[in-house]
Amino acid sequence: MVRYKGYGRVHLAVADVEKSRAFYSALGMQVREKRSNGGLMMALDGRAYDLDLSKYVPEALTTPRLLNQRVIRIALEVDTEDDLRSAWLAMEAAGFRPKGALDHGARRSVYLHDPDANTIEIYRELPDAQEAYRSQVAEGTHEFADAEARFYSYEH
């Protein structure tokens, strides 16, 4: 079995490249390249590129495969609880209010939406996450029927 190190690039079609640049810059990404088509390549510090932003042009989406593409969530992992709190506060300070935070048992996550309503999850995997998740599955608590009880906030 292949053991992947992580995820690579995400390519998004966006309504307003500049609004998306501001959002992803607030997440800590930097512009690496301005494309001749008006798009941008952005990346986290120390990486070549992670995110490709292209202007959404409906008439260019001519194949059923492209017309039906949807992004459900982009997840960015941080190392510590302080990093998670800092991400919440940084996004809030930049004018992008997080929708909430959720303790999943195996991980803690902050959720927000980019300017095109894509869900962005910033998460911290907790120690023994794999075992915690197995226990949740065995107990039937991984479906989050009680999700409201697991929400928390970093608001001050």
Secondary structure as GFF3:
##gff-version 3
##sequence-region A 1 156
A	DSSP	beta_strand	10	14	.	.	.	ID=ss1
A	DSSP	alpha_helix	17	26	.	.	.	ID=ss2
A	DSSP	beta_strand	30	34	.	.	.	ID=ss3
A	DSSP	beta_strand	40	43	.	.	.	ID=ss4
A	DSSP	beta_strand	51	55	.	.	.	ID=ss5
A	DSSP	three_ten_helix	58	60	.	.	.	ID=ss6
A	DSSP	alpha_helix	64	67	.	.	.	ID=ss7
A	DSSP	beta_strand	73	77	.	.	.	ID=ss8
A	DSSP	alpha_helix	81	93	.	.	.	ID=ss9
A	DSSP	beta_strand	100	103	.	.	.	ID=ss10
A	DSSP	beta_strand	107	113	.	.	.	ID=ss11
A	DSSP	beta_strand	119	125	.	.	.	ID=ss12
A	DSSP	alpha_helix	129	139	.	.	.	ID=ss13
A	DSSP	three_ten_helix	147	150	.	.	.	ID=ss14
A	DSSP	beta_strand	151	152	.	.	.	ID=ss15
###
